[in-house]
Amino acid sequence: MGSGKTPLLLHACCGPCSLEPLRLLREEGFEPTICWTNPNIQPIEEHDLRLRTLQDWAREVAHVNVVVAGDDRAAWERAAAPHGFDREARCRACYALRLAEACRTARELGFDHIATTLVVSPYQLFDVCHDVLAALAPAYGLTPVWRDFRDWYPRATTRSRELGMYRQNYCGCRFSAAEAAIERHEARDARKARKASGHA
């Protein structure tokens, strides 16, 4: 590579969540290549919009390569969908599918280190994701680079808005879309109740 930096494959769930992990990993001495494998994202139009957003930013702003790995949507339906609204079980299965494909890709391309942007969002199941990557990476002969990027989420939000990036309002699957919609309705109802009681 010639830069003296350590190559790393960075699994990315979307463009906005990639901003701070990429910056911080580069500052730490890594040179990431981004890996896209997210068969959980539904509908397919949403999946493609998130991928285009990531690719445009990577090419025009971040100057980082993006590898599009496998996106086995049928496998996601078999592994994660049956868990439905059991969020921990569903997300564990989802993380396992996506991160296993990222690990397979890393090994195939000759990387020794792997990380994921999932750990920037406070909405993800941080400990579950850690357990999955910690188990998978060594099985593929990889070193997991695990960092808690959650403190940088507000900055990522601000930067992505400044860049005009598309920002989604749910994680990706149809179950998370329903859960996010319910949470938004509950928050709206709570605001209305506070306003009605004079405590706005």
Backbone as CSV, one residue per row, in Angstrom:
resi,resn,N_x,N_y,N_z,CA_x,CA_y,CA_z,C_x,C_y,C_z
1,MET,0.822,-1.206,0.000,0.000,0.000,0.000,0.851,1.249,0.000
2,GLY,2.007,1.205,0.677,2.943,2.309,0.614,2.690,3.429,1.588
3,SER,1.551,3.438,2.258,1.225,4.538,3.168,1.754,4.283,4.566
4,GLY,2.181,3.060,4.840,2.621,2.719,6.178,1.470,2.419,7.111
5,LYS,0.254,2.514,6.603,-0.924,2.254,7.427,-1.347,0.794,7.311
6,THR,-2.074,0.330,8.303,-2.521,-1.055,8.337,-3.842,-1.206,7.594
7,PRO,-3.889,-2.034,6.560,-5.147,-2.230,5.831,-6.205,-2.864,6.739
8,LEU,-7.433,-2.435,6.563,-8.544,-2.917,7.381,-9.802,-2.925,6.537
9,LEU,-10.608,-3.966,6.659,-11.897,-3.987,5.977,-12.957,-3.504,6.960
10,LEU,-13.653,-2.450,6.572,-14.655,-1.818,7.436,-16.044,-2.100,6.894
11,HIS,-16.767,-2.987,7.572,-18.151,-3.225,7.182,-18.955,-1.961,7.454
12,ALA,-19.710,-1.500,6.445,-20.491,-0.273,6.589,-21.969,-0.565,6.439
13,CYS,-22.761,-0.053,7.384,-24.204,-0.231,7.322,-24.868,0.873,6.514
14,CYS,-24.195,2.026,6.378,-24.731,3.147,5.593,-23.663,4.226,5.510
15,GLY,-23.920,5.261,4.720,-22.967,6.353,4.589,-22.796,7.182,5.851
16,PRO,-23.892,7.722,6.419,-23.745,8.578,7.599,-23.002,7.910,8.752
17,CYS,-23.239,6.626,8.975,-22.571,5.934,10.074,-21.106,5.615,9.765
18,SER,-20.675,5.852,8.526,-19.290,5.565,8.150,-18.360,6.751,8.392
19,LEU,-18.928,7.942,8.539,-18.111,9.162,8.597,-17.075,9.129,9.710
20,GLU,-17.522,8.971,10.937,-16.605,9.056,12.068,-15.722,7.814,12.213
21,PRO,-16.249,6.593,12.054,-15.337,5.442,12.114,-14.200,5.528,11.105
22,LEU,-14.486,5.954,9.886,-13.427,6.076,8.889,-12.379,7.081,9.346
23,ARG,-12.828,8.250,9.795,-11.897,9.283,10.236,-11.053,8.811,11.411
24,LEU,-11.701,8.223,12.406,-10.997,7.816,13.613,-10.045,6.652,13.362
25,LEU,-10.457,5.712,12.530,-9.566,4.590,12.213,-8.348,5.056,11.423
26,ARG,-8.553,6.013,10.528,-7.408,6.567,9.799,-6.455,7.277,10.749
27,GLU,-7.010,8.020,11.695,-6.161,8.714,12.672,-5.371,7.723,13.523
28,GLU,-5.938,6.552,13.723,-5.299,5.535,14.549,-4.214,4.769,13.800
29,GLY,-4.165,4.933,12.474,-3.116,4.266,11.706,-3.594,3.166,10.791
30,PHE,-4.914,3.062,10.624,-5.471,2.090,9.693,-5.812,2.774,8.374
31,GLU,-5.852,1.990,7.311,-6.385,2.492,6.044,-7.533,1.565,5.639
32,PRO,-8.766,1.981,5.933,-9.912,1.117,5.664,-10.274,1.029,4.183
33,THR,-10.808,-0.107,3.836,-11.586,-0.303,2.618,-12.983,-0.653,3.111
34,ILE,-13.992,-0.015,2.562,-15.356,-0.240,3.035,-15.958,-1.456,2.342
35,CYS,-16.678,-2.238,3.120,-17.372,-3.422,2.612,-18.874,-3.268,2.835
36,TRP,-19.628,-3.385,1.760,-21.086,-3.304,1.845,-21.676,-4.705,1.753
37,THR,-22.376,-5.136,2.784,-23.160,-6.370,2.751,-24.290,-6.206,3.750
38,ASN,-25.464,-5.856,3.253,-26.604,-5.521,4.101,-27.918,-6.023,3.508
39,PRO,-28.094,-7.350,3.460,-29.313,-7.901,2.882,-30.547,-7.687,3.742
40,ASN,-30.349,-7.108,4.930,-31.475,-6.809,5.813,-32.294,-5.619,5.334
41,ILE,-31.704,-4.742,4.530,-32.353,-3.470,4.207,-33.495,-3.676,3.229
42,GLN,-34.666,-3.239,3.638,-35.886,-3.389,2.855,-36.619,-2.052,2.796
43,PRO,-37.330,-1.759,1.724,-37.396,-2.517,0.472,-36.109,-2.352,-0.341
44,ILE,-36.039,-2.990,-1.494,-34.812,-2.962,-2.281,-34.471,-1.542,-2.722
45,GLU,-35.476,-0.689,-2.916,-35.227,0.710,-3.304,-34.472,1.438,-2.198
46,GLU,-34.821,1.131,-0.942,-34.132,1.726,0.201,-32.686,1.213,0.255
47,HIS,-32.524,-0.075,0.045,-31.189,-0.687,0.011,-30.311,0.014,-1.014
48,ASP,-30.839,0.195,-2.222,-30.045,0.778,-3.300,-29.741,2.249,-3.046
49,LEU,-30.682,2.974,-2.431,-30.449,4.385,-2.114,-29.340,4.527,-1.083
50,ARG,-29.357,3.689,-0.072,-28.298,3.751,0.947,-26.934,3.398,0.346
51,LEU,-26.917,2.409,-0.530,-25.656,2.037,-1.167,-25.137,3.168,-2.049
52,ARG,-26.004,3.788,-2.830,-25.567,4.915,-3.683,-25.056,6.077,-2.835
53,THR,-25.738,6.355,-1.731,-25.297,7.431,-0.837,-23.896,7.156,-0.322
54,LEU,-23.657,5.920,0.086,-22.337,5.520,0.578,-21.291,5.638,-0.527
55,GLN,-21.597,5.128,-1.706,-20.630,5.140,-2.805,-20.309,6.567,-3.248
56,ASP,-21.310,7.423,-3.316,-21.064,8.811,-3.722,-20.147,9.518,-2.739
57,TRP,-20.429,9.363,-1.450,-19.585,9.987,-0.423,-18.171,9.412,-0.456
58,ALA,-18.073,8.093,-0.582,-16.762,7.437,-0.590,-15.907,7.929,-1.748
59,ARG,-16.536,8.103,-2.903,-15.805,8.524,-4.104,-15.482,10.016,-4.076
60,GLU,-16.448,10.837,-3.726,-16.312,12.281,-3.892,-15.723,12.994,-2.683
61,VAL,-15.903,12.429,-1.497,-15.481,13.119,-0.275,-14.389,12.354,0.474
62,ALA,-14.626,11.090,0.736,-13.735,10.336,1.624,-12.545,9.709,0.915
63,HIS,-12.668,9.510,-0.408,-11.596,8.866,-1.186,-11.212,7.520,-0.563
64,VAL,-12.229,6.687,-0.428,-12.045,5.347,0.118,-12.729,4.361,-0.818
65,ASN,-12.126,3.202,-0.997,-12.697,2.185,-1.876,-13.873,1.485,-1.198
66,VAL,-14.869,1.132,-2.001,-16.027,0.384,-1.511,-16.106,-0.940,-2.259
67,VAL,-16.133,-2.029,-1.510,-16.322,-3.369,-2.066,-17.762,-3.782,-1.786
68,VAL,-18.502,-4.133,-2.827,-19.866,-4.633,-2.647,-19.795,-6.149,-2.586
69,ALA,-20.035,-6.685,-1.394,-19.951,-8.133,-1.186,-21.326,-8.761,-1.405
70,GLY,-21.473,-10.012,-0.997,-22.741,-10.699,-1.195,-23.864,-10.089,-0.374
71,ASP,-25.061,-10.113,-0.922,-26.253,-9.611,-0.240,-27.338,-10.681,-0.368
72,ASP,-27.217,-11.746,0.413,-28.112,-12.893,0.280,-29.405,-12.640,1.056
73,ARG,-30.376,-12.066,0.362,-31.632,-11.696,1.005,-32.435,-12.930,1.432
74,ALA,-32.339,-14.008,0.665,-33.032,-15.237,1.037,-32.447,-15.808,2.338
75,ALA,-31.143,-15.703,2.490,-30.501,-16.183,3.723,-30.960,-15.353,4.911
76,TRP,-31.114,-14.042,4.701,-31.605,-13.182,5.791,-33.016,-13.589,6.197
77,GLU,-33.853,-13.879,5.218,-35.220,-14.305,5.524,-35.230,-15.608,6.318
78,ARG,-34.297,-16.491,6.035,-34.232,-17.758,6.758,-33.649,-17.589,8.158
79,ALA,-32.647,-16.735,8.288,-31.904,-16.647,9.548,-32.487,-15.637,10.534
80,ALA,-32.881,-14.479,10.041,-33.282,-13.387,10.938,-34.784,-13.169,11.008
81,ALA,-35.450,-13.214,9.868,-36.884,-12.890,9.832,-37.740,-13.744,10.759
82,PRO,-37.448,-15.038,10.910,-38.299,-15.842,11.797,-38.350,-15.342,13.237
83,HIS,-37.370,-14.542,13.656,-37.360,-14.002,15.020,-38.325,-12.822,15.174
84,GLY,-38.799,-12.284,14.054,-39.811,-11.233,14.096,-39.440,-10.080,15.013
85,PHE,-40.318,-9.803,15.985,-40.121,-8.655,16.871,-39.346,-9.006,18.145
86,ASP,-38.715,-10.185,18.186,-37.758,-10.497,19.248,-36.451,-9.831,18.832
87,ARG,-36.280,-8.600,19.237,-35.229,-7.777,18.653,-33.830,-8.344,18.880
88,GLU,-33.540,-8.787,20.089,-32.172,-9.269,20.335,-31.853,-10.483,19.478
89,ALA,-32.777,-11.425,19.406,-32.529,-12.627,18.606,-32.445,-12.284,17.125
90,ARG,-33.328,-11.403,16.676,-33.318,-11.012,15.254,-32.030,-10.293,14.902
91,CYS,-31.629,-9.332,15.732,-30.426,-8.556,15.428,-29.175,-9.420,15.519
92,ARG,-29.149,-10.343,16.472,-27.986,-11.234,16.578,-27.831,-12.047,15.296
93,ALA,-28.938,-12.591,14.805,-28.891,-13.372,13.567,-28.510,-12.490,12.382
94,CYS,-29.014,-11.269,12.372,-28.718,-10.325,11.298,-27.243,-9.924,11.309
95,TYR,-26.732,-9.570,12.481,-25.307,-9.234,12.594,-24.449,-10.402,12.133
96,ALA,-24.825,-11.605,12.556,-24.017,-12.785,12.226,-23.940,-12.995,10.719
97,LEU,-25.056,-12.836,10.045,-25.077,-13.034,8.593,-24.217,-11.987,7.893
98,ARG,-24.405,-10.724,8.246,-23.688,-9.640,7.574,-22.201,-9.661,7.898
99,LEU,-21.866,-9.873,9.164,-20.459,-9.843,9.547,-19.717,-11.083,9.082
100,ALA,-20.405,-12.219,8.958,-19.751,-13.401,8.403,-19.384,-13.160,6.942
101,GLU,-20.269,-12.528,6.195,-19.955,-12.216,4.792,-18.824,-11.199,4.713
102,ALA,-18.815,-10.227,5.621,-17.715,-9.259,5.643,-16.393,-9.950,5.978
103,CYS,-16.421,-10.870,6.938,-15.207,-11.616,7.292,-14.740,-12.486,6.127
104,ARG,-15.674,-13.132,5.466,-15.312,-13.959,4.304,-14.653,-13.110,3.225
105,THR,-15.217,-11.930,2.997,-14.675,-11.011,1.995,-13.286,-10.524,2.403
106,ALA,-13.128,-10.193,3.683,-11.829,-9.736,4.179,-10.756,-10.799,3.956
107,ARG,-11.095,-12.029,4.296,-10.136,-13.124,4.127,-9.798,-13.324,2.645
108,GLU,-10.824,-13.269,1.805,-10.636,-13.464,0.368,-9.743,-12.386,-0.237
109,LEU,-9.866,-11.148,0.271,-9.105,-10.029,-0.272,-7.754,-9.826,0.416
110,GLY,-7.453,-10.655,1.418,-6.136,-10.587,2.044,-6.002,-9.642,3.214
111,PHE,-7.117,-9.213,3.784,-7.055,-8.359,4.970,-6.817,-9.205,6.214
112,ASP,-6.193,-8.589,7.213,-5.994,-9.236,8.507,-6.866,-8.624,9.599
113,HIS,-7.405,-7.427,9.348,-8.181,-6.709,10.358,-9.561,-6.359,9.817
114,ILE,-10.535,-6.378,10.722,-11.905,-6.070,10.330,-12.589,-5.255,11.428
115,ALA,-13.480,-4.360,11.005,-14.266,-3.547,11.939,-15.630,-3.308,11.307
116,THR,-16.526,-2.662,12.051,-17.847,-2.366,11.525,-18.325,-1.003,11.995
117,THR,-19.079,-0.322,11.137,-19.647,0.977,11.491,-20.895,0.824,12.353
118,LEU,-21.366,-0.397,12.543,-22.554,-0.597,13.374,-22.361,-0.029,14.775
119,VAL,-21.112,0.058,15.219,-20.858,0.466,16.603,-20.781,1.974,16.782
120,VAL,-21.216,2.757,15.795,-21.320,4.202,15.997,-22.728,4.589,16.437
121,SER,-23.707,3.777,16.091,-25.106,4.141,16.367,-25.545,3.684,17.749
122,PRO,-26.130,4.591,18.545,-26.645,4.187,19.863,-27.897,3.326,19.748
123,TYR,-28.435,3.193,18.543,-29.649,2.397,18.341,-29.339,0.926,18.093
124,GLN,-28.068,0.598,17.874,-27.692,-0.795,17.671,-27.472,-1.484,19.025
125,LEU,-27.484,-2.806,18.999,-27.246,-3.588,20.215,-25.742,-3.819,20.336
126,PHE,-25.088,-2.898,21.013,-23.629,-2.819,21.043,-22.986,-4.125,21.516
127,ASP,-23.416,-4.636,22.669,-22.793,-5.828,23.228,-23.047,-7.065,22.370
128,VAL,-24.235,-7.154,21.805,-24.558,-8.287,20.937,-23.669,-8.268,19.704
129,CYS,-23.526,-7.088,19.111,-22.679,-6.951,17.931,-21.234,-7.319,18.262
130,HIS,-20.765,-6.884,19.420,-19.404,-7.216,19.847,-19.221,-8.721,19.952
131,ASP,-20.170,-9.379,20.586,-20.050,-10.827,20.777,-19.988,-11.554,19.429
132,VAL,-20.807,-11.094,18.483,-20.844,-11.732,17.169,-19.507,-11.561,16.446
133,LEU,-19.002,-10.325,16.402,-17.751,-10.083,15.685,-16.577,-10.757,16.387
134,ALA,-16.585,-10.739,17.719,-15.491,-11.364,18.476,-15.425,-12.864,18.226
135,ALA,-16.579,-13.483,17.964,-16.599,-14.922,17.674,-16.248,-15.211,16.222
136,LEU,-16.739,-14.374,15.317,-16.554,-14.637,13.892,-15.138,-14.349,13.397
137,ALA,-14.589,-13.208,13.770,-13.317,-12.774,13.189,-12.209,-13.819,13.345
138,PRO,-11.971,-14.353,14.555,-10.904,-15.348,14.690,-11.165,-16.609,13.868
139,ALA,-12.439,-16.950,13.675,-12.762,-18.140,12.885,-12.324,-17.973,11.429
140,TYR,-12.202,-16.720,10.987,-11.734,-16.430,9.628,-10.263,-15.996,9.614
141,GLY,-9.582,-16.134,10.762,-8.178,-15.750,10.849,-7.964,-14.253,10.884
142,LEU,-8.976,-13.517,11.368,-8.919,-12.054,11.375,-8.834,-11.503,12.791
143,THR,-8.286,-10.307,12.892,-8.262,-9.576,14.157,-9.395,-8.559,14.158
144,PRO,-10.355,-8.667,15.084,-11.421,-7.664,15.142,-10.896,-6.367,15.755
145,VAL,-11.174,-5.262,15.104,-10.800,-3.951,15.638,-12.084,-3.347,16.193
146,TRP,-12.226,-3.456,17.496,-13.479,-3.067,18.144,-13.277,-1.758,18.892
147,ARG,-14.023,-0.750,18.499,-13.952,0.553,19.148,-15.366,1.025,19.449
148,ASP,-15.537,1.726,20.544,-16.840,2.292,20.876,-16.913,3.695,20.267
149,PHE,-17.596,3.785,19.124,-17.704,5.059,18.408,-18.966,5.837,18.780
150,ARG,-19.733,5.349,19.745,-21.046,5.943,20.002,-20.989,7.407,20.429
151,ASP,-19.911,7.805,21.110,-19.804,9.211,21.518,-19.711,10.146,20.318
152,TRP,-19.344,9.578,19.164,-19.173,10.388,17.958,-20.443,10.448,17.101
153,TYR,-21.496,9.786,17.550,-22.731,9.754,16.757,-23.309,11.151,16.515
154,PRO,-23.365,12.046,17.531,-23.892,13.396,17.260,-23.084,14.135,16.194
155,ARG,-21.774,13.973,16.229,-20.939,14.624,15.213,-21.215,14.034,13.834
156,ALA,-21.387,12.711,13.778,-21.699,12.069,12.504,-23.030,12.574,11.958
157,THR,-23.989,12.761,12.849,-25.297,13.278,12.438,-25.164,14.674,11.849
158,THR,-24.419,15.522,12.540,-24.230,16.896,12.063,-23.491,16.920,10.733
159,ARG,-22.412,16.159,10.637,-21.606,16.150,9.409,-22.393,15.614,8.217
160,SER,-23.148,14.559,8.447,-23.912,13.983,7.330,-24.972,14.946,6.834
161,ARG,-25.564,15.718,7.744,-26.541,16.731,7.328,-25.859,17.845,6.549
162,GLU,-24.697,18.256,7.015,-23.952,19.305,6.308,-23.577,18.859,4.894
163,LEU,-23.306,17.562,4.732,-22.937,17.030,3.424,-24.146,16.735,2.538
164,GLY,-25.343,16.879,3.112,-26.552,16.620,2.345,-26.784,15.149,2.065
165,MET,-26.268,14.286,2.930,-26.415,12.845,2.725,-27.832,12.390,3.074
166,TYR,-28.302,11.401,2.358,-29.579,10.784,2.712,-29.430,10.112,4.071
167,ARG,-30.380,10.380,4.967,-30.370,9.789,6.307,-31.661,8.996,6.509
168,GLN,-31.527,7.738,6.845,-32.684,6.888,7.052,-33.205,7.018,8.476
169,ASN,-34.458,6.629,8.696,-35.025,6.722,10.050,-35.372,5.357,10.642
170,TYR,-34.768,4.301,10.110,-34.873,2.978,10.723,-33.641,2.182,10.318
171,CYS,-33.357,1.109,11.061,-32.114,0.369,10.843,-32.055,-0.226,9.447
172,GLY,-33.141,-0.934,9.061,-33.077,-1.517,7.722,-34.187,-2.488,7.398
173,CYS,-34.472,-3.418,8.302,-35.457,-4.444,7.974,-36.876,-3.962,8.256
174,ARG,-37.845,-4.744,7.790,-39.241,-4.334,7.951,-39.661,-4.314,9.415
175,PHE,-39.041,-5.150,10.233,-39.370,-5.152,11.649,-38.842,-3.887,12.335
176,SER,-37.613,-3.502,11.977,-37.055,-2.278,12.570,-37.817,-1.048,12.100
177,ALA,-38.330,-1.070,10.872,-39.130,0.049,10.376,-40.396,0.193,11.203
178,ALA,-41.041,-0.932,11.515,-42.260,-0.899,12.328,-41.946,-0.439,13.749
179,GLU,-40.857,-0.947,14.318,-40.474,-0.557,15.678,-40.165,0.936,15.753
180,ALA,-39.451,1.452,14.747,-39.105,2.877,14.733,-40.359,3.738,14.589
181,ALA,-41.311,3.295,13.777,-42.554,4.047,13.596,-43.330,4.115,14.899
182,ILE,-43.387,2.999,15.628,-44.084,2.976,16.913,-43.410,3.930,17.901
183,GLU,-42.081,3.903,17.932,-41.346,4.783,18.841,-41.587,6.251,18.507
184,ARG,-41.655,6.580,17.207,-41.918,7.971,16.822,-43.327,8.387,17.234
185,HIS,-44.291,7.504,17.050,-45.670,7.808,17.453,-45.767,7.988,18.961
186,GLU,-45.091,7.144,19.711,-45.132,7.253,21.164,-44.494,8.562,21.627
187,ALA,-43.369,8.933,20.986,-42.719,10.195,21.345,-43.609,11.386,21.012
188,ARG,-44.282,11.323,19.865,-45.195,12.402,19.479,-46.357,12.509,20.458
189,ASP,-46.919,11.363,20.848,-48.029,11.373,21.798,-47.599,11.927,23.150
190,ALA,-46.360,11.591,23.561,-45.855,12.095,24.839,-45.692,13.609,24.787
191,ARG,-45.214,14.121,23.638,-45.074,15.578,23.500,-46.437,16.258,23.555
192,LYS,-47.422,15.662,22.896,-48.784,16.226,22.912,-49.349,16.236,24.327
193,ALA,-49.101,15.161,25.069,-49.607,15.067,26.425,-48.967,16.123,27.317
194,ARG,-47.650,16.335,27.154,-46.968,17.363,27.950,-47.492,18.746,27.620
195,LYS,-47.721,18.975,26.324,-48.228,20.284,25.916,-49.627,20.519,26.473
196,ALA,-50.475,19.495,26.428,-51.842,19.625,26.917,-51.886,19.881,28.421
197,SER,-50.874,19.362,29.129,-50.854,19.536,30.579,-50.125,20.813,31.003
198,GLY,-49.634,21.543,29.999,-48.942,22.793,30.283,-47.498,22.648,30.662
199,HIS,-46.905,21.493,30.330,-45.497,21.254,30.662,-44.649,21.113,29.420
200,ALA,-45.019,21.790,28.345,-44.293,21.659,27.079,-42.861,22.158,27.226
